[in-house]
Amino acid sequence: MNTIDFFHHQGYAVINKLYNQDEIAEINNCIETNEITNPNFRKSKDIFAIRQVLQEIPELQKLIFTKKLNELIKAIGNEDYFVVKSIYFDKPATSNWFVPYHQDLTISLVEKNETENYINWTKKNNQVAVQPPLSVLENIFTIRIHLDDTTQENGAVKVIPKSHKSGIIPIASFEINKANEFICEVEKGGVMLMKPLTLHSSTRTINNKSRRVIHIEFSNQKLDNNLQWSEFLKI
């Protein structure tokens, strides 16, 4: 089974060496030189995050969308896919928090417009989010670009393989079988692929090493009732 088939079957995959070390250095330098005061830049002792990072730092686009990444996107979906969410986050060496198992059930929109089968509307930090129909979530795929070596000692993502095939799972009543867990360790310059419905969690950092990641979500769907993705970037 090739990597793309494995990804569709298991709900996750790891591909190392998609970027070389010079390319990663350029990406990190670009972000570091753009750390400015901005509502979309969230910085604390526990995390540094930039929402809509590809819009906030447009210079990143040419550094991230290399020939290798574009070929990967095309292999997963097709040429119609576009970016619908991009986030940079740095889990600092001193951070000691973890994220419990969950599915990514919301999408970000320009504005709220009550629409059938779009539920659980929220607005936080001027970001409108909603849980769309299952078909929209099943269409999305995520690529996480790792700017540092990521291991189980500094917050690697854990997944439950094939859980994306079970639709929306009521987490409160779902028992996690630890024997089914897979820890997605990724080398600096590698990427992790994930389906939003794949159950995943994030471990604590215990080795005093940062974990910097660029998280990008892709779709090729037009939303109902003229709802608009908050981010829309053609590749």
DRENZA-702711 format. One record per residue (C-alpha): residue in one letter; x, y, z; residue number from 1. Coordinates in Angstrom, 2 decimals. Layout:
DRENZA-702711
a|X|Y|Z|NUM
...
This chain:
DRENZA-702711
m|0.00|0.00|0.00|1
n|1.49|3.36|-0.98|2
t|1.52|6.37|1.35|3
i|-1.56|8.05|-0.12|4
d|-3.65|4.87|0.01|5
f|-2.42|4.30|3.56|6
f|-3.50|7.84|4.49|7
h|-7.02|7.41|3.10|8
h|-7.34|4.01|4.79|9
q|-5.82|4.84|8.18|10
g|-6.73|8.54|8.48|11
y|-3.14|9.68|8.99|12
a|0.34|9.30|7.51|13
v|3.86|10.62|8.09|14
i|6.19|11.65|5.27|15
n|9.69|12.69|6.26|16
k|12.15|14.84|4.29|17
l|9.54|16.72|2.26|18
y|11.57|19.88|2.95|19
n|15.33|20.13|3.24|20
q|17.02|21.91|6.14|21
d|17.68|25.10|4.16|22
e|13.99|25.34|3.24|23
i|12.96|24.90|6.87|24
a|15.48|27.55|7.96|25
e|13.96|29.99|5.46|26
i|10.44|29.30|6.74|27
n|11.47|29.75|10.38|28
n|13.35|32.96|9.60|29
c|10.37|34.36|7.71|30
i|8.08|33.75|10.69|31
e|10.56|35.10|13.25|32
t|11.03|38.35|11.34|33
n|7.25|38.87|11.25|34
e|6.47|38.47|14.94|35
i|4.52|41.69|15.36|36
t|1.64|42.92|17.51|37
n|-1.47|41.71|15.74|38
p|-4.88|40.34|16.87|39
n|-4.17|37.17|14.91|40
f|-0.85|36.66|16.69|41
r|-1.41|34.91|20.02|42
k|1.61|34.76|22.30|43
s|1.94|33.50|25.88|44
k|4.37|31.45|27.94|45
d|2.54|28.30|26.81|46
i|2.05|28.89|23.10|47
f|2.75|31.20|20.21|48
a|0.18|30.94|17.44|49
i|-0.67|32.84|14.26|50
r|-4.12|32.33|12.79|51
q|-4.47|32.70|9.02|52
v|-0.70|32.64|8.84|53
l|-0.57|32.40|5.04|54
q|-2.53|35.64|4.83|55
e|-0.74|37.37|7.70|56
i|2.69|36.51|6.28|57
p|2.14|36.14|2.51|58
e|5.89|35.71|1.91|59
l|5.48|32.24|3.42|60
q|3.40|31.03|0.50|61
k|6.28|30.64|-1.95|62
l|8.41|28.97|0.73|63
i|5.75|26.45|1.73|64
f|4.21|25.54|-1.61|65
t|7.23|23.83|-3.09|66
k|7.05|21.43|-6.01|67
k|7.06|18.50|-3.57|68
l|4.18|19.86|-1.50|69
n|2.11|20.71|-4.58|70
e|2.62|17.21|-5.93|71
l|1.54|15.77|-2.57|72
i|-1.64|17.89|-2.48|73
k|-2.52|16.79|-6.02|74
a|-1.90|13.14|-5.12|75
i|-4.21|13.33|-2.10|76
g|-7.03|15.25|-3.75|77
n|-6.83|16.97|-7.08|78
e|-6.02|20.33|-8.62|79
d|-9.32|21.80|-7.37|80
y|-8.28|21.80|-3.71|81
f|-7.56|25.11|-1.99|82
v|-6.48|26.26|1.47|83
v|-9.33|26.86|3.94|84
k|-7.32|27.22|7.16|85
s|-3.69|27.90|8.06|86
i|-2.26|28.16|11.56|87
y|1.29|28.39|12.85|88
f|1.91|27.31|16.40|89
d|4.92|26.90|18.59|90
k|4.63|24.69|21.65|91
p|7.56|26.15|23.63|92
a|10.05|24.05|25.53|93
t|8.58|25.23|28.84|94
s|5.02|24.32|27.89|95
n|3.54|21.40|29.79|96
w|-0.03|21.11|28.53|97
f|-1.69|18.37|26.55|98
v|-4.81|18.11|24.40|99
p|-7.17|15.16|25.01|100
y|-8.58|13.01|22.24|101
h|-10.92|14.87|19.90|102
q|-11.98|15.31|16.29|103
d|-11.68|18.59|14.38|104
l|-15.38|19.28|13.85|105
t|-15.51|22.98|12.96|106
i|-14.63|25.15|10.02|107
s|-13.94|28.90|9.99|108
l|-16.20|31.26|8.06|109
v|-16.33|34.95|7.15|110
e|-19.64|35.49|8.94|111
k|-22.55|33.70|10.55|112
n|-25.55|32.86|8.37|113
e|-27.97|30.34|9.86|114
t|-28.04|27.38|7.49|115
e|-29.64|23.95|7.70|116
n|-27.26|21.26|9.03|117
y|-24.67|23.86|10.10|118
i|-24.68|23.76|13.91|119
n|-22.85|24.90|17.06|120
w|-21.96|28.38|15.87|121
t|-19.29|30.20|17.88|122
k|-17.33|33.44|17.64|123
k|-14.01|33.93|19.37|124
n|-11.35|36.55|18.67|125
n|-13.42|37.68|15.66|126
q|-13.29|34.15|14.26|127
v|-16.65|32.62|13.27|128
a|-16.74|28.83|13.49|129
v|-19.41|26.23|12.86|130
q|-19.81|22.48|12.64|131
p|-20.75|21.74|9.01|132
p|-22.43|18.63|7.56|133
l|-20.44|15.41|7.74|134
s|-19.80|15.46|3.98|135
v|-17.85|18.74|4.33|136
l|-15.67|17.35|7.12|137
e|-15.02|14.14|5.20|138
n|-13.79|16.18|2.23|139
i|-11.13|18.11|4.19|140
f|-7.58|16.93|4.68|141
t|-4.82|18.45|6.81|142
i|-1.09|18.76|6.19|143
r|1.06|19.59|9.22|144
i|4.53|20.85|8.32|145
h|7.04|20.17|11.11|146
l|9.67|22.82|11.68|147
d|11.32|20.87|14.52|148
d|11.90|17.20|15.25|149
t|8.75|16.00|16.96|150
t|8.76|12.99|19.28|151
q|6.59|11.69|22.08|152
e|8.82|13.72|24.44|153
n|7.86|17.10|22.96|154
g|4.21|16.86|22.06|155
a|3.87|14.45|19.14|156
v|0.30|13.87|18.01|157
k|-1.26|10.53|18.92|158
v|-3.99|9.09|16.71|159
i|-6.48|6.23|16.67|160
p|-6.06|4.70|13.19|161
k|-9.22|4.28|11.07|162
s|-11.33|6.29|13.55|163
h|-12.21|8.74|10.75|164
k|-14.43|6.04|9.28|165
s|-16.82|6.18|12.25|166
g|-18.27|9.61|11.50|167
i|-18.76|12.02|14.40|168
i|-17.89|10.19|17.61|169
p|-19.46|11.15|20.98|170
i|-16.17|11.49|22.85|171
a|-17.74|11.43|26.32|172
s|-18.96|7.86|25.80|173
f|-16.06|6.64|23.65|174
e|-13.47|4.43|25.32|175
i|-9.96|4.89|23.96|176
n|-8.13|1.61|23.50|177
k|-4.52|2.56|24.20|178
a|-3.38|-0.54|22.33|179
n|-4.70|1.07|19.13|180
e|-2.81|4.36|19.57|181
f|-0.12|5.43|17.17|182
i|2.35|8.19|18.06|183
c|3.14|10.29|15.00|184
e|6.80|11.19|15.43|185
v|7.94|13.43|12.58|186
e|11.40|14.62|11.63|187
k|12.18|18.30|11.09|188
g|11.22|18.94|7.46|189
g|8.63|16.17|7.43|190
v|4.86|16.39|7.30|191
m|1.97|14.64|8.97|192
l|-1.23|14.06|6.99|193
m|-4.50|13.77|8.86|194
k|-8.23|13.57|8.31|195
p|-10.18|15.96|10.59|196
l|-12.37|13.09|11.82|197
t|-9.38|11.03|12.94|198
l|-9.33|10.93|16.73|199
h|-6.15|12.64|17.86|200
s|-4.52|14.10|20.96|201
s|-1.31|15.91|21.86|202
t|1.11|14.87|24.56|203
r|2.96|17.01|27.08|204
t|6.47|18.33|26.41|205
i|8.98|16.70|28.74|206
n|12.34|17.19|26.99|207
n|12.56|21.01|26.95|208
k|12.48|21.15|23.14|209
s|10.09|23.28|21.09|210
r|7.60|21.91|18.60|211
r|6.84|24.34|15.79|212
v|4.22|23.33|13.24|213
i|2.34|24.91|10.34|214
h|-1.14|23.37|10.14|215
i|-2.92|23.75|6.78|216
e|-6.39|22.45|5.88|217
f|-7.60|21.90|2.32|218
s|-11.00|21.43|0.69|219
n|-12.53|21.72|-2.76|220
q|-16.13|22.27|-1.70|221
k|-18.42|25.22|-2.18|222
l|-20.45|25.68|0.99|223
d|-24.24|25.88|1.24|224
n|-26.28|29.08|1.38|225
n|-23.40|31.24|0.12|226
l|-21.38|30.62|3.28|227
q|-17.78|31.70|2.73|228
w|-14.61|30.11|4.07|229
s|-12.69|32.62|6.21|230
e|-9.58|31.65|4.29|231
f|-9.50|30.89|0.60|232
l|-6.16|30.47|-1.10|233
k|-5.79|28.84|-4.46|234
i|-2.62|26.82|-4.82|235
